[in-house]
Amino acid sequence: MINIEEHITLSKEERQKHLNLDEPCCIRGGNSTHHKGVLALFLDTTIPKGRILLCHACNNRECSNPHHLYWGTDLENIEDASKAGTRLTVWQKTVNKYGLAEARKVFARKNNKNACKKPT
């Protein structure tokens, strides 16, 4: 079994050699904890703790196909999402969660430095 701390020191290209995005995504349910177990078993690594992430080369967070998953870093995960156009800004996340009207209110409060001060 390969220690994950050693595995993550390999280049990204080396850690992605097993990827095959010609295969379809596999949606089996579960969450990233389940997917981590699938990838650890497939790559014969330990399951990471801390900031080693399970990254989806297919950009489908529900996918559990080990040929679509790799161990990565925060920066690699952000770069992948940016390249794929799936990285959302804080504004986009707020609109998705609360709707446009409420997002405008939230950002108006955040941008108004006097909003928290008591009137004199």
Secondary structure, DSSP 8 states (H G I E B T S, - for coil): -B-HHHHTTS-HHHHTTT--TTS---B----HHHHHHHHHHHHTB----SS-EEEETTS-TTB--TTTEEEE-HHHHHHHHHHHT----HHHHHHHHH-HHHHHHHHHHHH-TTTTS---
